[in-house]
Amino acid sequence: MKKERLLQIILAPLTSEKTVKVAEGSNQITFKVLKNATKPEIAAAVALLFEVDVEAVRTLIVPGKKKRTGRRSDWKKAYVRIKAGQDIKFAEEV
């Protein structure tokens, strides 16, 4: 896998009540990823960007919502489980 491709796979971390609950309970982080990304690519991208060991990746396609003026596009969500004792810090704590 090319490093340029891996750096483009993860679009954003997702933070909501559900994702925080999942993160605390089972050491999982949720990301919005490219729609054509595969599980091995997602695992390699997380390992490269955050320097953690990835145990498992689960993905799902979230259907776009129907709006008055059309429809939003579908997108892909990835639940990434990292090894126990490791943590991903998105911002430095002051």
NUVEXSE-727314 format. One line per field, with one value per atom (N, C-alpha, C): atom name; x, y, z; residue in one letter. Coordinates in steps of 0.2 Angstrom, whole numbers, always signed. Layout:
BEGIN
atom <- [CA | ...]
X <- [X | ...]
Y <- [Y | ...]
Z <- [Z | ...]
res <- [A | ...]
END
This chain:
BEGIN
atom <- [N | CA | C | N | CA | C | N | CA | C | N | CA | C | N | CA | C | N | CA | C | N | CA | C | N | CA | C | N | CA | C | N | CA | C | N | CA | C | N | CA | C | N | CA | C | N | CA | C | N | CA | C | N | CA | C | N | CA | C | N | CA | C | N | CA | C | N | CA | C | N | CA | C | N | CA | C | N | CA | C | N | CA | C | N | CA | C | N | CA | C | N | CA | C | N | CA | C | N | CA | C | N | CA | C | N | CA | C | N | CA | C | N | CA | C | N | CA | C | N | CA | C | N | CA | C | N | CA | C | N | CA | C | N | CA | C | N | CA | C | N | CA | C | N | CA | C | N | CA | C | N | CA | C | N | CA | C | N | CA | C | N | CA | C | N | CA | C | N | CA | C | N | CA | C | N | CA | C | N | CA | C | N | CA | C | N | CA | C | N | CA | C | N | CA | C | N | CA | C | N | CA | C | N | CA | C | N | CA | C | N | CA | C | N | CA | C | N | CA | C | N | CA | C | N | CA | C | N | CA | C | N | CA | C | N | CA | C | N | CA | C | N | CA | C | N | CA | C | N | CA | C | N | CA | C | N | CA | C | N | CA | C | N | CA | C | N | CA | C | N | CA | C | N | CA | C | N | CA | C | N | CA | C | N | CA | C | N | CA | C | N | CA | C | N | CA | C | N | CA | C | N | CA | C | N | CA | C | N | CA | C | N | CA | C | N | CA | C | N | CA | C | N | CA | C | N | CA | C]
X <- [+4 | +0 | +4 | +3 | +6 | +5 | +10 | +9 | +4 | +5 | +0 | -7 | -9 | -16 | -18 | -13 | -15 | -16 | -13 | -14 | -21 | -24 | -30 | -36 | -35 | -41 | -45 | -42 | -46 | -48 | -54 | -57 | -58 | -60 | -62 | -63 | -62 | -64 | -72 | -75 | -82 | -83 | -86 | -88 | -95 | -98 | -105 | -106 | -112 | -113 | -112 | -114 | -113 | -106 | -102 | -95 | -91 | -93 | -89 | -91 | -97 | -99 | -95 | -95 | -91 | -84 | -81 | -74 | -72 | -76 | -74 | -75 | -80 | -82 | -77 | -75 | -72 | -65 | -63 | -57 | -57 | -62 | -63 | -64 | -61 | -62 | -66 | -70 | -74 | -71 | -71 | -68 | -73 | -73 | -76 | -71 | -72 | -66 | -69 | -64 | -66 | -71 | -75 | -80 | -77 | -72 | -69 | -63 | -62 | -57 | -58 | -53 | -54 | -52 | -54 | -52 | -44 | -40 | -33 | -30 | -33 | -30 | -32 | -38 | -40 | -35 | -34 | -30 | -23 | -20 | -13 | -13 | -18 | -19 | -19 | -23 | -23 | -16 | -13 | -7 | -2 | -2 | +3 | +2 | -4 | -5 | -5 | -7 | -8 | -3 | +1 | +6 | +3 | -2 | -5 | -6 | -7 | -8 | -15 | -17 | -24 | -26 | -31 | -34 | -39 | -44 | -49 | -52 | -55 | -59 | -66 | -71 | -77 | -80 | -83 | -85 | -93 | -96 | -102 | -103 | -108 | -110 | -116 | -115 | -121 | -125 | -131 | -135 | -136 | -136 | -137 | -144 | -145 | -152 | -156 | -162 | -166 | -168 | -167 | -168 | -173 | -176 | -181 | -178 | -172 | -169 | -165 | -165 | -162 | -160 | -154 | -152 | -144 | -142 | -135 | -132 | -126 | -122 | -121 | -120 | -118 | -111 | -109 | -103 | -101 | -95 | -92 | -90 | -92 | -90 | -85 | -80 | -76 | -75 | -76 | -75 | -68 | -63 | -56 | -55 | -54 | -52 | -44 | -42 | -34 | -33 | -27 | -25 | -25 | -27 | -28 | -22 | -23 | -17 | -15 | -17 | -15 | -21 | -19 | -24 | -22 | -27 | -26 | -28 | -24 | -25 | -26 | -32 | -33 | -31 | -30 | -28 | -24 | -19 | -15 | -18 | -18 | -21 | -17 | -20 | -16 | -16]
Y <- [-6 | +0 | +6 | +11 | +17 | +22 | +25 | +30 | +35 | +38 | +43 | +41 | +35 | +32 | +32 | +29 | +28 | +35 | +40 | +46 | +50 | +47 | +50 | +46 | +40 | +36 | +39 | +41 | +43 | +50 | +52 | +59 | +63 | +59 | +63 | +58 | +60 | +56 | +57 | +53 | +54 | +54 | +59 | +60 | +61 | +57 | +57 | +53 | +54 | +50 | +42 | +40 | +33 | +31 | +35 | +33 | +34 | +39 | +39 | +33 | +31 | +25 | +19 | +18 | +13 | +13 | +19 | +20 | +18 | +20 | +18 | +11 | +8 | +1 | -4 | -3 | -8 | -6 | +0 | +3 | +3 | +6 | +7 | +15 | +16 | +23 | +23 | +28 | +28 | +34 | +32 | +37 | +37 | +42 | +43 | +42 | +37 | +35 | +35 | +35 | +35 | +29 | +30 | +25 | +18 | +19 | +13 | +10 | +12 | +10 | +3 | -1 | -8 | -9 | -14 | -15 | -15 | -19 | -18 | -11 | -8 | -1 | +4 | +3 | +7 | +5 | -1 | -3 | +0 | -1 | +2 | +9 | +13 | +20 | +22 | +19 | +21 | +19 | +14 | +12 | +17 | +19 | +24 | +31 | +33 | +40 | +41 | +36 | +37 | +32 | +28 | +24 | +20 | +16 | +11 | +4 | -1 | -8 | -9 | -10 | -11 | -19 | -20 | -27 | -29 | -25 | -26 | -20 | -21 | -15 | -18 | -14 | -16 | -10 | -11 | -5 | -6 | +0 | +0 | +6 | +5 | +11 | +14 | +21 | +25 | +28 | +26 | +29 | +36 | +40 | +47 | +49 | +54 | +56 | +59 | +58 | +61 | +68 | +73 | +80 | +83 | +89 | +92 | +94 | +95 | +97 | +92 | +86 | +80 | +75 | +72 | +67 | +68 | +67 | +67 | +61 | +61 | +55 | +50 | +44 | +39 | +40 | +37 | +38 | +32 | +31 | +24 | +26 | +22 | +23 | +17 | +18 | +12 | +12 | +7 | +6 | +2 | +5 | +2 | +1 | -6 | -8 | -8 | -5 | -5 | -9 | -11 | -15 | -12 | -16 | -13 | -10 | -4 | +0 | +5 | +5 | +11 | +15 | +22 | +27 | +31 | +34 | +39 | +46 | +51 | +58 | +62 | +65 | +69 | +76 | +78 | +85 | +85 | +89 | +89 | +92 | +88 | +91 | +96 | +101 | +107 | +106]
Z <- [+0 | +0 | +0 | -4 | -4 | +1 | +4 | +10 | +8 | +2 | +0 | +0 | -2 | -1 | +6 | +10 | +17 | +21 | +19 | +22 | +20 | +15 | +12 | +15 | +17 | +19 | +25 | +30 | +36 | +35 | +35 | +33 | +40 | +45 | +51 | +57 | +63 | +69 | +70 | +72 | +74 | +81 | +84 | +91 | +92 | +95 | +97 | +104 | +106 | +112 | +111 | +106 | +105 | +104 | +100 | +99 | +105 | +109 | +116 | +120 | +120 | +124 | +122 | +115 | +112 | +114 | +114 | +115 | +122 | +127 | +134 | +135 | +132 | +134 | +131 | +125 | +121 | +118 | +119 | +117 | +109 | +106 | +99 | +98 | +92 | +90 | +83 | +82 | +76 | +71 | +65 | +60 | +54 | +50 | +44 | +39 | +34 | +30 | +22 | +18 | +11 | +9 | +5 | +3 | +0 | -3 | -7 | -3 | +4 | +8 | +10 | +10 | +13 | +20 | +23 | +31 | +32 | +28 | +28 | +27 | +23 | +22 | +28 | +30 | +36 | +42 | +43 | +49 | +48 | +42 | +41 | +41 | +39 | +40 | +47 | +51 | +58 | +62 | +60 | +63 | +61 | +55 | +52 | +56 | +56 | +58 | +66 | +69 | +77 | +81 | +77 | +80 | +86 | +84 | +88 | +85 | +89 | +86 | +85 | +79 | +77 | +78 | +82 | +83 | +77 | +76 | +72 | +69 | +63 | +60 | +57 | +59 | +57 | +53 | +47 | +43 | +41 | +40 | +37 | +33 | +28 | +24 | +27 | +28 | +31 | +25 | +24 | +19 | +20 | +14 | +15 | +16 | +19 | +21 | +15 | +15 | +10 | +12 | +8 | +10 | +5 | +6 | +2 | -5 | -5 | -12 | -15 | -12 | -15 | -10 | -11 | -6 | -5 | +1 | +3 | +1 | +0 | -3 | +3 | +2 | +6 | +9 | +15 | +17 | +21 | +23 | +26 | +33 | +38 | +45 | +46 | +50 | +52 | +60 | +63 | +70 | +71 | +74 | +74 | +81 | +83 | +90 | +90 | +95 | +96 | +102 | +103 | +108 | +115 | +120 | +127 | +129 | +133 | +136 | +131 | +125 | +120 | +119 | +117 | +117 | +111 | +108 | +103 | +105 | +105 | +107 | +101 | +101 | +95 | +96 | +102 | +104 | +110 | +111 | +117 | +123 | +128 | +134 | +138 | +140 | +143 | +151]
res <- [M | M | M | K | K | K | K | K | K | E | E | E | R | R | R | L | L | L | L | L | L | Q | Q | Q | I | I | I | I | I | I | L | L | L | A | A | A | P | P | P | L | L | L | T | T | T | S | S | S | E | E | E | K | K | K | T | T | T | V | V | V | K | K | K | V | V | V | A | A | A | E | E | E | G | G | G | S | S | S | N | N | N | Q | Q | Q | I | I | I | T | T | T | F | F | F | K | K | K | V | V | V | L | L | L | K | K | K | N | N | N | A | A | A | T | T | T | K | K | K | P | P | P | E | E | E | I | I | I | A | A | A | A | A | A | A | A | A | V | V | V | A | A | A | L | L | L | L | L | L | F | F | F | E | E | E | V | V | V | D | D | D | V | V | V | E | E | E | A | A | A | V | V | V | R | R | R | T | T | T | L | L | L | I | I | I | V | V | V | P | P | P | G | G | G | K | K | K | K | K | K | K | K | K | R | R | R | T | T | T | G | G | G | R | R | R | R | R | R | S | S | S | D | D | D | W | W | W | K | K | K | K | K | K | A | A | A | Y | Y | Y | V | V | V | R | R | R | I | I | I | K | K | K | A | A | A | G | G | G | Q | Q | Q | D | D | D | I | I | I | K | K | K | F | F | F | A | A | A | E | E | E | E | E | E | V | V | V]
END
